[in-house]
Amino acid sequence: MRKQWTQFPSLLTAALAITGLSLASPGVVAAQTSLAANRMAIQGYVIDAELDPAAHHLVATAVVTFTAPETADQVTFGFHPALKLTKVTDDAGKLLTGDRTADGSIRISPATPFVKGKPVRWTFAYEGTISGNEDGPVEGLKLAAIQEPVTYLLYPARWFPTTGYLTDRFTAQMHIKVPQGMRVLASGSEGNPTEVTLADGKPGDQFNFNWTKPGFPGTVIAGRFVAPVSPSGAANIHVYLTVSHQQSRNELAETAAKEVDFFTNIFGAPESGRLNVVELPDDTLPAAWAPELAAIMGSRTGDKSGIRLLANTIAHQWWGSEVSPNSMNDAWITNGMSRYGELMYVEDENGKTAMKTAIQDVSAGALAYDTTPLSSAARLSPFSPQFQSMTLEKGAMVFHMLRWEVGDDMFKKILKGALSQYTDKPMRSSDFEKVAEAQSQMQLTPFFAQWVDGTGAPQFVNKYAVYRLGNNKGFRTIGEVQQDLDLFRMPVELRVETDGKTEMKKVDVVGSDSQFVVDTFGRPRHIAIDPDNWLLKATPDLQVRVAILKGQQLVAQGDLAGALGEFQKALEANAQSSLADYRIGEVLFSQRNYQASANAYRDALRGDGDPRWTEVWSHIQLGKIFDVTGQRDRAVNEYRQAVQTNDNTQGAVNEARQYLQKAYQRPDTD
C-alpha cells in the first residue's frame, strides 16, 4: 500500500500505493489512545464461519473473551455494516441487547455488571452478504469480498467484532468452512482440512487455525489456487497464486525467501518459521499482512514493483506482528520500520545509489503533510494521506537518520533489542527511545525531540572562504553551515570536491549557524551538504516532488481539479519537470481533453527527462491519443519511438508493440 511514485507511470499504481499497508478502523480510533486499565480490551476469539462465494454470503459465530471497566453500562465493538447480528449471549447464556451506530459499530449492554479485571465471554451469531459493492467500514476501501476465485476477509474489514485495531493484541482460534476446491489461508494453520457438509448440503472442507500468541491474526483469504510452490531450500515458505498469475510463482517464491533471509539477518528470527505468500485480487489493497501471511495484489506478483511491495509486507512479520504500536501516536515505529526495511532490502540488492534514489521519493512523502508531529498522529484519520505519509514515509526517514546518527552496527543492535524486549507487546515512542539509548549508550533525546515530537526540516546553506596555506601545504576552507531551525542538532556530512582528492568531513550542526574548517591539498571547487541524503531536508527539488505527490493523492481521491493545481505548483517550482507535465497529461487524458493532454505529453518530452520513463510512456500516450482521434499513421510513429527507447518500465515496450499490431481503443466507460 503499497509510494515509489516516481517509478510508476500509472496514476492507478500511485493511487493504490497511497492507500498504505497498515490501516486502523475509524470506529475505534478513540479507543486507541492508550492501554489503560479503564478501557475494554479483547484477549481472544473462537470463530466458526462458513463462506459461500457463489452467494457472497457469510454465516458465523464468534466467542469473544474480553475485559471491560466495571463502571461500563455498554461496550462498543467495531463491525462490518453489511453484517447482521442474529443473537448475542453472555457466558451464562443470557440474551443481550444493544444497538448499532452510524458507522456500523455495535453497542451491547451486559446482563450483569462487569467485574474489574475479570474476563467475560460473549457469543456473537451473525450473517450477511459481502460482495464488496456494499458500504464497508472505511469509505472508498474494499476490505472484504466473498467471491470467486479469491475471497478475502481482511482484519480492518471488521468481519468479526473488534476493538483497538493494531493496538490491542489477541489470540484467535478459527474454523473456516468453504466449498471443496478452495484453500483457506490464515494465521496458525493446523494442517490439512477435514471434509464437512455445508449448509446447502454440498460437500465442503473445514480449515482450522489456532494462533496462540497475542497478535493480529484476523485476516482470512480463501481461493482456488494452483498447487503451491516453495523456494529451493526453504520448505517453510509457500506461494499461492491463481491460474492467471501462476507463471510468476517460482520467481515470487525465490524473492520471498531472499527477503525473509535478509530480514532475519537484520532483525533476528521471526516469531514463526512459516510464511504463506498469497495473491489478492486487484480490487482491494495492494497488500495485507497477518502472522505467517503476506498477501499482495495479483497484478504485482510478476512486476518488479512487487519486489518492494512484498519486502514491505514481509517486514511487518516483525514490525506490526511481533511488536505493535501502543497507540496510533506510535504507529510510526511499525509503519516506518517496515518501509525502511523495504529500502534496506533495495540497498542490499541494488546498491547505495538505488537507496539514495529511493530516499528522495520517501523524503517527499515525509514532508508532504509535515504539520503534525509523529507523536500526535492519532489526531488524524488513519486512512488519510496525511497519516499514511507521516507514519510510513517520515517514520522511515526517522530510522534512516537514526542509522546515520549511531552507525550501522549499533542501528542493528537497536532494532534487535526493541524486538526482543517487546515481543508480543505494544511499544510507545518513549520505549523505543529508551532501547535506542541503552543499546547505543548515546543521549538521543534531542534526536527524537526533533523528528518525532517536532515538525519541519532544515534548509541548508553553506558559506565559506578558501585560503592558501604556505609552504605548499594546500588550502584551508573556513565556513559555516546555516539552516533555519533554531533547535536543530545533528551531525551533517560535507563533501569537499577539490582539484585532487575529494574530502569528507562530519560537522556537528547545532542551531542556525555552525562553523567548520577543512584542510585539503587541492583547491576546493564545490562543497556539498549531506551529499548521500542521510537527512530529511528541504530543497527546491523536493518542493517539486511534494507538489506532485500531493497531486497524485488528490487524483486517488477523485479531486482532479485540485490535482491539476498541485501539478501546476510543481511546474512553477521547476518549469522543466517532465513528471509534472506527464501527470497533467494523464489527468487531461482521463477527462478526454485530448488536445490539452497531447500538449502536456509534448512538454514532458521537452522537459528534464526525470524520471527516465516519462519519455517512453509519453510516446505511448500520444499514440493512444492519435489512435482515438483517427490518426493511425501518427500513432504508429509514436509507438515506434517508444520501442526505440528500449525502456520497458512497467511493460512499456511490450505495450507499445501491442499497439503497433492493433490500434488502441478507448474503453467504453463513462
N, C-alpha and C positions, 0 to 999 in steps of 0.2 A: 501498500500500500503504500511496494507499493513503492523518488523525486529526482531521478537523474535527468532533469528536464532539458538540458542542452544536448542530451544524447539521442532524443527521440523526435522524429519529425511529426508524429501524430499527436494532435490535441487530445484524442481519446486516451492515449497512453498517459499523458500528463494528468488528465482528469482522474484517471484511475489511481495514479501514483499519489495524488494529494489526499486521497481518502485515508491513507495511513494504514499502519499494520497493527496498531493497538487501539482499541475502542473502549469507551465507557458508556454506560446507559444513562440517559438524561433523567430517567425516573428515579435514580438512586444517587445522583450527584451530591445531594445534600447530606447523604449518609456516609460520604467518603472522606470527610474531613479528619477523622481520627479513628482509632480503635479503642476508644474509651469504654469503660465497663458499663456505661449507662445507655448503650445502644444495642439494637438487635444484631446478632451475628449468627450466621448459619455454619454449622460444623460439618454436615454431611447429608448425602442423598442416597436413597434407593429408588431407582426409576425403572419402571416397566413400561415399554412403549411398543406399539405396533404401527408400522408405516405402510401406507397403501399408495404407492406412487401413481397408480392409474387414476385414483380419485383424489390425489393430493391431500390425503387425509391422515390424521394422527389421532390415536387413542392412547392415553397414558395415565398412569398413576405415579405420583412422586411422594415418597415418605421423606419429610424434611425434618432434620434434627437441628434445633437452634436454641439459643438463649435470648431472653428479652428482658428489658428493665421491669422491675417489679411494679413500677408505677404505670406501666403502659396499659391503656384500655383498648388499644388497637395496634396491630403491626402491619406494615406495608411490604408487599413483595412486588418486584418488577415482573411483568407478564406480557406475553405477546398479545396484541389487541385482537388477533383473529382466533385466539383460543378461548373456549368457553368452559368455565368451571361447572362441573355437574354436582360435586359434593366435596366438602371439606370436613374432616373429623379430627378430633384430638386423640391422644393415645389411650383415652378411656372409651373411645368410640362415640363420643358426643358430637352431634352435628353442630357445626359452627356457621355463623352468619357474617356477612360483610357486604362490601360494595366495590365498584370499580371507579377509578379516577379517569380524568380526561385522556391521560396518556396510556391507558390500558392497565396500569398497576392495580393491584387488588389490596383492599384493606379488610382485615379479618379481626373479629373480636374474640378473645378467649372465653371459654365457658367458666373457667376458674382463674383467679389471679395468678400471674406469673410469680415465681419464686426466684429471688436474685441468685444468678449463677447456676440454676438448675436447668438442665436441658429438657426440652419438651419435644414431642414428635407429633407432627400433624401430617395427615394423609390427604393429598390433593388428587381428585379424579377429574380429568378434563379431556376435551377433544376439540377438533377443529380442522378446517381446511386451510392449508398454506400452500398456495401455488406460486407465491412470490409477487403476485399482482395486487394483493390487498395491502392496506396500510400496515407497516411494521412498526417496531418500537422507535426507529430512527428515520425521520423523513429523508427520502432520497437514497436510502441504502437498502439493498435487498440482502438480508442476512439469513434468510431461511427459505427453502423451497423444497417441497416433497414432490419429486418428479422423476422422469426417466431422461437420460440414463444415469444421472447423478443427483442424488438427494443430499442436501446439506442443511444441518441444523447447527448454526454457529452459536457459540456461547453468548455473544452480545444480542442474539435474537430473542433472548428470554423465552425460550421454548419450554422452560420449566421455571418455577418460582425462584426468583433470585433477589439478592441484595448485595451491596458492597462490591460491585463489579471491579475485578482486578485488584481489590484490596483485601477482602475477606476470603481467606483460603478455606477450602473444604475438601472432603473426600467424596467419592461417588462410586456407587455400585449400579451398573446399568445393564438391563436385559432388553435387547432390541430385536424385535421380530420383523422380518422382511420377506417378500416373495422369494421363492427359490431362484438362484442365479445371481442374486445381489450379494455383494460383500460389504460388511459394515466395518468401519474403522473408527476407533476412539481410544481413549487412554486406559491402559491396564488390561489388555486383551487376555482372556483366559483360555485361548486356544480355539480349536475347531468348533463350528456351530453344531447345534442339535436340531433335529428335524421336529417341526411343530405343525399344527393345523391352524391356519389363520382364521380370522373372524368370518370370512366369506366361505369357509370350508375348503379352501385350496391349500395345498402343501406349502410350507414355508420353512425358514431357518431362523433360529434364535442365536444371536451372538451375545456373549456375556463379557462384561468388563468390570474390573474392580481396581480402582486407583485408591490406594490406602494412605498415601502421603497427603498432607494438606497442600492443596494447589488449585488449579483451574481446569479440571477435566471435563468441561461442559460442552465440547464440540463433538458432533457425530456426523460422519459422512458415509453414505451408502451408495454403491454404484455397481454397474455392470462393467467391471474392469477385466481386461485381459489378464492372463496369468502374470503374477508379479515377478519382477527380476531383482536380483541383489548384485551389488558390485563385487568384483573379484576380491576375495579376502575379507569381506565384511557381510557375513550372513545375517547380521543383526539389522541391516538396513534393507527395506523393501520399497519398491516403487510400484504404484498402482495407477495405470492410465487406461483410458478408454481406447477403443479401436481407432478413433480419429487421430489420436496422438501417440499411438504405440511405437511409432518409429523413433521417438525420442527417448524411450525408457532406458536403454542401456547407457547412453551418454549422460542422462539425468542421474542415474544411479551412481556413476563414477564421480560426477560432480558433487553429489551429496556426501559420498564417502570422503572426498578430499576436504570438504568444508567441515565435516564432523571431526576429522583428524586435526585440522588446523585449530579449531576452537578448543578441542580437548587439550592441545598443547598450550594454548594461551590461558584458558580458564580453569583447567582441571577436568576430571572425569564428570560426565553428565550424570544426573540422578538415575537415569535408566539407560541401559545399553542398547535399547531397542528404539528404532525410528522408522516410521512409515511416512513416505513421501507420496502424497496423493493429489490427484487432479481435482480442481474446482472448475465449475462452469464459468464461462466468460461474463455471466450476468451478475456476478457478485463481487466481493472484494478481490483485489489482486492476490492476496494471500491471507492465510489464517494459521494460527498455531494453537496447540494444546500439548500437554505432556505426551511424549512419544509420537507427536503428529506434526507434520509440516505440509500444509496444503497450499498449492499455487495454481493460478489460473491456467487452463489448458493451453491457451494460445501463447503462453510464456514458457512452456516446458521445452520447446525446441528453439527458443530465441536467446541470443546472447544476453539480453537484458535479464532473462530469467536466472542467470548465474548469480547476479547481485541480489535479486529478489529472494531467491532460495537461501542465500547466505544470511540475509537479514532475518528470515523466518526461522532458520535453524538456530541462530544466535539466541532467539527467545527461549530455547530449551534451558538456557542458563539465566538470561536476563528477562524475567517475566514468569517463567515456570519455577525455577529453583529459588530465586529471590523475587520479591514483588514490592511495589511501592506501598508505603504506609497510607498515603493519601494521594490524590491527584496532584498535589503540590510536589510530590516526589517522583512523578511519572517520568521526569527527565532522566532518571537513573536507568530504568529498564528500556525505555524507548531510545534514549540517546546511546546507550552502550550497544544495543542491537544494531543501530545504524552504524555506529563506529566500528563494531565488529565486522560488518559488511565491508567497510572501507579498508580495514586492516587486511582482510582477505584479498581485496583488489590489489593492495600494495604487495602482498606476498606473491600473488600470481603474476602481476604485470609490472611491478617495479614502482619506484618512488615518483616517477613522472606521472603515472596513472593516478596515484594517490593525490598528488598536487592538483591535478585537473579536477578530480572528484571533490576535493576540499573547496575549490572555488564555487562549485554548484551548491554544496552544503552551506557555505557561508551566506549565499544569497537567501536561502530558506531561513537561516538563523536570524537574519536582520530584517526579513520581510515584515514582521509584526512585533518587533522588539520594543514594545511599550509596557509590557507587564513582566515582572521578574519571574524566573522559573519557579521560585519558591511560592509564588502566588497563582500558579497556573490553574488551580481549581476554580478560580473565579470565572474562567472561560468555559464555554461549551466544549466538551471533549471531542466533539465531531467537527468543530470549526477548523478552518485552515490555520487560524491563529494558534490554537492549541497544538495541532499536529506539527506546524513549523517550529514552534518553540521546543516541544519535548523531543521531537525527532532530530531536527537539524541543529538547533542551538545546543541541545543536550549532547549531540555527537561532537560539536566543537568544544564543549567543556572538557570532554575526555581527551580530545586531541591536544588541547592546550595543557592539560594536566600531564600528559605524557611528555610534552616538551619541558615542563617545569621540573619534573622529578627524574626523567630519563627512562629509557625503555625497560631496563631490568626492574627498576623499582615500580614502574607502572604495572607490570605483570604481577608483581607481588601484591600490589594494592587490589587488583581485580580478584585474584585468587583468595586473598584474605577476606574480602567482602562476601564472596560466595560461600566460603567455608563457615564464616561466623553467622551468616544469616540464611543458611539453608532452610527452606520451607518456612521462612519467616518474612514479614514485611520489613521494609527498611526506610528510614527517614533520611532526608538530606544530611542532617546533622550526624546520623550514624555513619554514613559514607565518609563524611569529613573526618570523623574520629579514626576510622580504619585507615584512611589515607595518611593521616598524621602519624599514627602508630607505626605503620609499615615503613614510611619514608624518613621518620624522625625529623620532619620539617614542619615549620609553622605555616599552615596553609589557610588560615582564616582570611587573610587579605584576598587570596585567590578565589575562594568560594563566595566571599562577600561581593567581589566584583562581578563574577559571572553567574552566580545562582541567585543572589539577593539583589542584584542590580540590573540595569539595562544599559544599552548603548555599547558602542565600540569605538576605540580610539581612531583618530585620523592623523596619521603620522606625517611629519615634515622634518627633513634634516637640513641643517645649515652647518657649513664647515668651511674652514680655510686650510690651505696646504702650504707648508713651509719646507724649504730645502735645508737639510742638515749638513753641516760642514764636514770636510774630510771624506767626501764620497760615502757618507753613511746613509744616504737615502732621503726619505721625506717623512715629515710628521704632519698628520692631519688632526686638527683640533676642531671639534664641532659639538653640536648638541642635537638630541632628538627631541622634537617638540610634538605634543599631542594635546587634545582638548579635554581630557578627563582628569580633573584635578586629583582624584583619589586613586588613579591608576598606579599599579605597581606590579611589574613583571619583567623577567629577563627578555631582552629582544636581541635578535641576531642581526649583525651588519655584515654585508658582503662588500669588500673594498676591491674594486677591479682596477688593476694598475697596468702599466706597460709590460710588466712581467708577471709575477705570481699573484694570483688572487688570494686575498687575506680574508679570514672570517674572524669576527670578534663578537662576543656576547656582552651586551650592555644592560645593566640593571636600570630600567626606566622607572623612575619614581616621580609622580607628579607631572606637571605640564612641561618641565624643561629638565633634561638630563644630559650632562656633558660626557664626551668621550674623547680619547686620544688614541690614535693608531699610528704606529711607525711601520713604514714599508720601504723596501729597497727601490721599487719602481714608483713612478709618479702616479698617484691616484687619478683615475679618469671618471669613475662613477661609484657612488655608494648607494646600495640598495638596502632598505629596511625590511626585515623579515622576508627574505627572498624565497624561502621554501614554504611560505604560507602556514606557519605554525600558529599564528594568532588570528583571532577574529578581529578584522579591522575594516574601517570604512574607506572605500576607494571609489574613484569615478567609474571604473569598470563594474564594480559591484552594484552601483546605483542602477546601471542598465539591467543587470541580471535580476535585481529585486523587482523592478518595474515589470519585466517580462514574466517573472514568476507570479506576481500578483494578477497579471492579466490572464495567465493560464488558469489560475484558480477561479477567477470570475467566469471564464468560459465554462468551467466544470459546473458552476452554479447556474448557468444559463443567462448570465448578465453580459451579453455580447457588447452592448454599448459601453459598459464600464471597462470591459476588457480592452476595447479599442483605445479607450482613454489612457490606460496604463501602457499599452504598446507605444502610443504617441509620446508618452513621457520618456520612454526608453530612447526613442529617436531624438528627442530634444537633448538628451544627455550624450548620445552618440548617433549622429545623423547617418553614419555608415553601417549601422548594426544590421547585418543580414538576418539575424534571428528575429529581430523586432519586425522587419519588413515581411519575413516569411509568416510570422504569426498573424500579422494583419491580413495578408493574402489568404490565409486559411479561414479566418473568420468571414471575410467577404465572400469566399468561395461557398461556405456553408449557407450564406444568405442569397446565393445565386446572383451576386453582383459581379458578373464575370469580367467586365472591363476594368473595374477598380481592382479586382483581385489580380488580374494579369499585370496591371501596373505595379502592384506591390511585389509580385514574384520577380518582375524585371528589376525592381530596385534591390531585391535580395541578391540577385546575380551580380549587380554592380557594386555591392557593398563590401564589407571587410572579409567576407567568406568565413566567418566564425559563428557557429561551428561549421566544419567542412561539409557535412551532409546537406546543408541548405542548398548547395549547388545542384546535386543530383535530384533532390526532391522538388526544387523549384522548376526544373525542366519537366519533371513528370506532371506536376500540377498544371503547368502551362499546356502540356499535351492534352490533358483532360479537358481544359477549357476549349481548346481548338476542336477537339472531338465533339463536345457538346454543342458548339456553335457551327458545326458542319464544315470545318476546315481540316479535312483529314491529312492533306499533304503537310500542312504546317504542324499538325500533331505528330506525325511520323518523324519530322525533323527534330522535334523536342525530345521524343523518346530515344532517338539515336544519340543525341547529345548526352542524355542521361546515361546510356550504356557506356559511352566513351569515357565517362568519369572513372569507371571501374570502382565506384564507391557503392558497395552493397549494404549500406547501413539499413537495418531493418528490412532487408529484402528488396531494396530499391531497384537494383539492376534486374532482378528477376521480374519485378512488376513492370518495368519498362519494356522488357522483352515480350511480356504477355500482351501489352497494349500495342506493340508492333504487329502482333499477329491478329489481334481483334480489337477494334476500337472501343474505347471506354464508353460506357453507357451510364447516364445519370440514374441513380436509384429512384424507383417510383414511390417516393415518400413525400410527405408534406414538409 
